[in-house]
Amino acid sequence: MKKPVRKTSKWRDAFYHAVHDRDHGATIVTITAADALSRSLLEETPSRQQLQEALLDLAAGQVAMAPVLRFCSEVWYTLQEKGVAQAINHAKLWRNDIEAAQKQFLLKLQQQAPEVGSGKSWAFFSRSSNVMEGLGTLMRNGYVIGDAIVGISHPGGEGLKTALTLKQCRWPVTLVPDAHLADLILQGHVERLILGCDALDSTRFVNKIGSGALAALAHQVGAEVELWTTGHKMLPGHGVNWLDLGRHHARNLDPELEKVHLEQPLFGYGYLEHVTWVRTEMGLLGPAAVQDQIRDLPTLPEELLAARDRTRRIKLDGMTAFTGA
């Protein structure tokens, strides 16, 4: 996708950075965009058209981030109904809500901490900021689990960072290949599978590729499956359809692999019916309660969806789409 011409004002420069940020997750990107809009009031209040174009650019540029899409949608609706000033104020409120939700998530986690039961292991997959911050909070409050098993999470190998974090928390941890994690779940060695969550709608959740299969397997053998996330990652209806989950284009591979078609998706989806609990800032929610929350969300603006749809088949700046749990 051809980058838009960079503008000279600081707020547009900062917003441009949010549109093309490939290094941070959805929370940081959304905060950057909201702060840029707030700064605009100190420089030059954008026109309605300028703000519309900025939101369209952000929605099209970050094609795999549910909170960014929600942010753009709500600010868009406020712009249409109440004008520029109120839309920018809504962006400020959204930013504050994200930070407040993260704090409330940790508080609710302490109040409704998972029970340590059978002595079997807890399993983790990939890396999630919500999961890591949550576990750190529990550890600082004296909470101790049994053995932890972490899938290394290829492609990307983010599970290593999760294992190192757990080790720093002084929890016994074993890092295993993803296929072996599936074996251990199937053999009944795992009592609880804890996953991050990049997005969820009325029937599905998005996370690192393989998460859905692990959740289905854990559900099949009677282990609990938990998603740790915040409500900002909920999308109305079947909103997961509007996320480009991206592809990982591996480099420096064995030359023999170039002789075959190699596909390594970074992200995939699983089904809410395989999830026991979704832990959010609202507390511990079952799948039916999540669907109740999603039912009240406004539909996504057609203009934003059209902008995103035009980029779904385009590799942005030579980079892979990144969700950022």
PyMOL commands that set and color helices and strands:
alter all, ss='L'
color gray80, all
select helices_A, chain A and resi 10-20+26-43+48-61+66-82+84-111+129-140+159-168+178-186+211-220+231-233+239-242+255-259+272-274+287-295+302-309+316-318
alter helices_A, ss='H'
color red, helices_A
select strands_A, chain A and resi 121-125+148-151+173-176+190-195+199-200+204-208+224-228+267-271+277-280+283-285
alter strands_A, ss='S'
color yellow, strands_A
deselect
rebuild
show_as cartoon
